[in-house]
Amino acid sequence: MFIEADADVTLEQFGDALKPPFPFRRKPPQLESSLLRRNSEMAFMAVLESDLRALSAEARRRYPTVKDGAEHAILKLRTLSSPSEIAHNDDILRIFLMACEVRTVKLSVIGLSCLQKLISHDAVSPSALREILSTLKDVISDNQFS
């Protein structure tokens, strides 16, 4: 049962009835860019917290200082709002360096991965790069992963 439409009806006759109830407006490019950057920063902070939790869980019995340091870093991370603030806070960097120095493959992998993330998000102060490079050199020279 079909109702036949009048062939003489045109879209112009409907006029405003076919328009959306509100005009579609794009956000200004600057606002859109800042929102994307903020979302990226929040995702980065969430990933770091997840990595710190994994580090804490992995170190819980054999390395209580790493576990305690990771838990302290989680609390510290929650008070920070951007990667640039992490660069001014040594506690978070120190726990990842400590994880690399423990010489346990699982802890070192987490530590190395997080160091890479911190560097790629500019969350490391230039003064800390020398210490990071020294730690990386030690990990490589110990042939830990061969």
N, C-alpha and C positions, 0 to 999 in steps of 0.2 A: 504494500500500500504506500505509494509515493504521492507526494504533493508536487504537482508540477509548478515550477517557478515561472513567473512572468518573464518572458525573454526581454522585455523592454526595460527591466530594472537595471540600473547602473550603480557602480560604486559611489559615484558622486552624490546620489540621492541619500545615501546613508550619512554622508558628511562626518560630523564629529563622533557619531556612534561607533565608528571603527577605530578611533584613536585611543591610545591607552589613557587611563584615567589621570596619569601624571606624566609630565615630560621626562624623558630619559636623559639624564645628564651624567656625563663622565666626570670623575674626580679630576682635579687639576693634576698635571703630571708630577709636580713636586710632592703633592700629598700622596699620590699613588706610590711614588718611589719611596717615600719615608715609611709608608705602611708596609710595603714589601720588605724593607730593610728591618723594620721592627719585628715583623713576623719571623724573619730569618734569624735575628738575634735571639728571640724567644725559643725558637727551635734548637739553636745551638746550645743555649743554656740548659734546655731539657735533656739534650744528648749528653752533655757533660755530667749532669746530675745522675743520669742513668749509668754512665761509665764509672762514676764514683761509687755508686751502689754495688756495681759488679766487682769493683776493686775491693770494697769492704767485705763483700761476701766471700771472695776468693781468698782473702788474707786472714779471715777470722780466727783460725786456730794457730797457724804456724807463725804469723807475723802480726801480733796484736798492735804494734806501733803503726803499721801501715793501715790496719783496720781503723784504729782511733783517729789517725790523720785523715783518712777518707771521710769518716763521719763528721769530723770537724770542718772539713772542706765543703761538705754538703750544706751544713748550716751556714757557712760563710757565703757560699754561692747563692743561697736564697735571699741574702740581703743585697746582692748586687743586681744591677738592672741592665748592664751591657758588657760586651766583651772588653771594651776599653777600661772598665772598672776592674776587670780581672787582671789586666796588665799591671795595675797598681797594687795588687794584692799577691804577696808571695806565697801564701798558704796553699793556694790551689795548685800553683806550679810545683811547689816542693813535694807534694804528695805524689805527683806523677813522676818526678825525678827519683823519688824514693822507691817507687814501684819498679823502675828500671834497674836500680842498684841492688835490689833483692836477689837477683839472679835466678828467679823462677820464671819459666817461659810464659806461663799464663799472665802473671803480674806484669812482666816486661812488655808483653804484647799490648795489654791495656794501657800501660804507661806510654809506650811509644806512639800508639794510636792517638792518645789524647794530646801528647806534645805536638803531633802533626796538626791536629784540629786547632789547638791554641794558636799555633804559628799562622795557619791559614786564615784565621779570623782576626788577626792582629791583636790577640789577647795576651801578648807577651811583650814585656818592655825590652827595648834594645839592650839594656844592661844585663838581662838574663840570658841572652843568646849565647854568650861565652860559656856559661854553665851548662846549657842544653847541649852545645856542641861537645863539651868535655864528657858529658854523660853518654852521648851517642858514641863517641870514640871509645870509651871504656866498654860499652856493650859490644861493639864490633871487635875490639882487641881481645876480648875474652872468648870470642867465637861461641857465644852463647847459643846462637841459632843454627850452628852447622851440624 
